[in-house]
Amino acid sequence: MDTLVFNTLKAVAEEQDEEKRSVLMADSNRALSAHFMRHPTDLEEVAFDLFDNAWSDMMTTDILPRVIEVKRVDFQAVDYVDEDLRGMRAYWQGKGGRILSDILRYERNLMPREEMATAIDLHRDEITTDFWGAYGKLQGQAREKMDQLPTYRLVELVQAGITAGTTFGTFAAATLSAAQIDPIIEAVANRSKGQVSIIGTRQATRALAGIGLQFGQNIAEQIFRTGQIGVYKGYPVIEVENFEDFSGNLVLPTNELLIVGQNAGRLTYYGDQPKVQQLPRPAFYVRWETARDAGMLLYGIGRGRIGRIILT
């Protein structure tokens, strides 16, 4: 990349004063727009840095490490979950008696390998006329959508896996009582060594306010959008922010509470670097794509470590 262009981008990124930063962006906007239209390979390098930063931001704000296990392995690695470990008996016996041995028994699940991906098409005119505006929109969308993707996958897997049984319940929100939901929460807690999180959007979690939810200091200060808002009878309650799809529909259910044990699943990231590419599209559009290999497995659904409550 041209040294002058690199230094300009670096200066904007490192400027802490918002007013000075705005001036730098305004002064460099036209020159950067013209440069990147003449040198598309430099634009791809910018795309890589932008998406790399977005993935890094997602790792620092992701709530899933507080809900299920999150693991990173080498890009070429194969990840397994070893569960249901049994064997190696320990017992009392008379002194001098014959000691009996045993073998270890366990179940092994292969972690899936998929891609977390996103792409956006930008018209060349947007970059030509307003580089920093196009960059800012892309940066904001990338951070928002990547941040929401793991939570959406968790909800999607729970909805597909739990439709009936002792860890599933449907109750009227207006008359919700502790006697209705406590058996589900306790059933999951018993199978999860007591390490349970209650997850839902704001509309869903506020249904707990009248039956025992104790709000934490953060909710009083109103300094968060996604995270733990309090506890319900000793179990953390985590609120997740909803978002809209392209058509304006809410993606996450507003009437469901998920009861998730810490040992109920795993999210595995393969490798440390995202894949990024820039593709020319018809009618002077440019597509920016990024993907990262990952897999999520909720192996605890069949073992009673996840619950689902629907509020009507």
N, C-alpha and C positions, 0 to 999 in steps of 0.2 A: 504494500500500500504506500502511496505517496507520503513522504515524511510530513509535509505541511498539513495534509488532510488528517493524518494520524494524530498529530499534535493538537489540531483543532478539536477533534473528537475527545481526546484525552482531557483537554482543558475544560470542556463543557461537562464531562463526566465528573471531574474532581472539584468543580466549583460548588462550594457549600452555600454561598449567598444567592438566594433565589433571584434577586433583582439583577445582579451581575451575570448570573447564568442566562437569564432571558436576553440580556444585551448581547452576550456571546452567540447565542443561538440566532438572534435576528441578524447579526452582522455576517455570520457564516452561512446562512440558509441558502442564498442564491448560488454561492460558489460550490457548496457541497452537492446541491441538486444537480448542477451541471456536470460535476466530476463523476458522480456515480452513474449518470446516464451514459457517459462516455466509457466508463470502466466497470462493466457489470461484475467482473471477478472481484473487485473491491467491495461491491455491494453484497456479494455472497459472504465475504469475510465479516462484514458488519452484521449480516443475518446470523452467522454462527455465534458471534459474541452476544447478540441480543437474546437469542434463544438459550444460550448457555447460562446467561444471567437469570433468565426466567426460570429455568430448571433449578438453579441454585436457590433462588428465592422460595420456590415451592418446597424444597427440602427443609428450609428453616421455619416455615409457617404451617406445614402439614400437621394436622391433628392426629393422623393415624398411628404414629408411634406411641401415643398414649392410649390407644384403643386395642390394636393388635400388634403382633411382632412385625417389624420392618427390618429387612436385611439387604445388604449389598454384597454381591459376589462378582467375580471376574466375568467379563463379557462372554467368555467361552465355557464357563462353568455350567454344570448341571446341579440343580438344587433339589434336595429331598427334605421332606418332613418325616421324622421318625416319631411315631406316636404309639400309645398303648403299650408302654414298656412294662414288662412283667418278668418275674423269675427271681432267682437268687434269694431263696427263703432264708430267713433268720428265725431261730427258735431256741427254746430252752431244752436241755436234756441232761440226763444223769452224767456225772463226771466219768470220763473214760469211754463213753459210748461212741459208736461209729457215726462220723459226721457225713451227712448226705449232701451232695451237690445238686445243682440245678443248671438250667440254661436260660439265657435271656430270650424273651419273645417280644416282638414289636411289629407294628405295621408301618410300612413305608409308602408315602405318597410323593409322586413326582410333581414338583411345582411347575405350573404351566408357564409357557414363554410366549408372550404376546407383545404388542406394541402400544404404547401410549403416544398418540400422534395428533398433530394439529396442523392446519395449513390455512393460508389466507391469500386471496388474489388482490393485488393492488394495481391500479392503472398507472402507467408510466407518468402520466400527467401529474398525478398526486405527488410523486417523488420529484419531478422536475420543478414544479411550482412551489412546493412546500415540503422539503425534506424532513425537517424536524417535526412537522405536524404528522406526516405519515409514519415516521419513526415512533413518535409518542403513542399514536393509536395502536400500532402493532405491538409495542411493548406492553401497553396496558391490557390488551386482549390476551396476549400470550400468558402473562402472569395470572390473570384471572381464570382463564380456562384450564390451565395446567394445575392450578391450585385446587380446583374443584373436582378434577377428574378422579383421583383416588377415592374420595368420599362417595362420588356417584357410583363408582364400581362396587364399593362395599354395599351400598343400599340395593343396587341391582341384584347382587348375588343373594342377599338376604331375602328379598322379595321372591326370587325364583326358588329358593330352597325351603322356605317356611310358609306353608299355607294352611297348616292344621297341626294339632297335637297339643301337648301340655305346655309348650313354650310359645303358643300362639293364642291371641285373644282379641276379640272385637267388642268394644264398649262405647257407650254414649259419652261424649266429652262433657256434656252438661251435668251428668250425674256420676262422674268418675269417682271411684273411691279406692282407698288403700287396699281394702279387702279384695278388690278385683285384680289389681296389678301386682300386689306383693307376692302372691304365689308364683307368678311367672318370673319375677326378678329373683326370688330366692331359689327357685329351681335352677336357674342359670348360674347363680352364685355358688350353689352347692357343687356344681360340676366344674367350676372355674377357680377353685381355691379362694373364692371371695373377691377376686379381682375382676370387677364388672364396671362397665361404663354404660350410661343411658344417653342415647344420642337422638337428636331430632332438630327440626327447624324451630324457629321462635314460636310459631303457632302451636306446635305440638308440645314443646317443653313447658309452656306456660300453663298447660292443663294440670301440671304437677304442683302449681303454686298453692292450691287450696288444700292439698292433702299431705304436705310435709316437706316441700322443697324449701331449702334454706339457701338464700342467695349469698354469694361470696362478695368480697370487697370490690372485685372488678366490675360487677354489674352495677354497684352503687356509683362507681366512678365513670361508668359508661365509656370505657377505653378500648373495647374490643368489638369485633364483628363476628368472629368465630373462635370458640374456645370454651373452657369450662366456666359455667355461670354459677355453679353452686353444687350442693349435694342433696340427695334424697335418701334419707335414712342411712347415711354413711357411704353411699355410692355416688361417684362424680356424675354430674349432669353436663353434657357437652352440647352446646348449641352450634349448629352449622348454618352458614348463610346460604339461602336459596339463590338460584340464578335462572335466567331465561334462555330458551333456545332461540334460534333465528326467527321463529314464528311468534315469539313473545310468550310462549307457554312456560310455566314453572317446571323445572326439571325434577327437583326433589319433592317427595310427597310432603304435604303440610299437615297431614293427619296421622303420622306414624311415629312411634317411638321404637328404637332398636335397643335391645339389651345385649351387649356384646362382652363376652369374657375375654380376658387378655390372651388366653391360650386357645382362642377359637379360630385363628387364622393367621396367615402370613402374607405380607407383600414383599416380593423380592425384586430388586432392581439389578439388572445385568449390565455391568460396566459403569464407568463414571462419566462418559462423554455422550451427549446426544448426537444423533445424525441430523444434519442440516443440509438442505440444498435449495437452490433457486432455479426455477424453470421458466423459460419464456412461454407465454400463452398467446393465443390469437387475440386480435384487436388491441394489441399493445398492452396487454396485462402481464404482470410478473407474479408468479406463484412462489411464496416462501413456505417451505415445508420443514417440519422437524418431527422426530420420533425418538423414542427411547424404549429399549426392550425391558419389559417388566411382566410380572405375573402375580395374580392374587388368588389364593385358595382358602376357602372357609371350610376347613376340615372338621370344625367343631359343630357344624349344624346337626349331623347325625348323632352326636354325643351329648346334645342338650346344652351346649355352651353358648347358644345364641337364641334370643327371644325376639318376638315381634308383636307389637300392640298397635291395633288400628283403632282410631278414635272416630266415631261417626257423629 
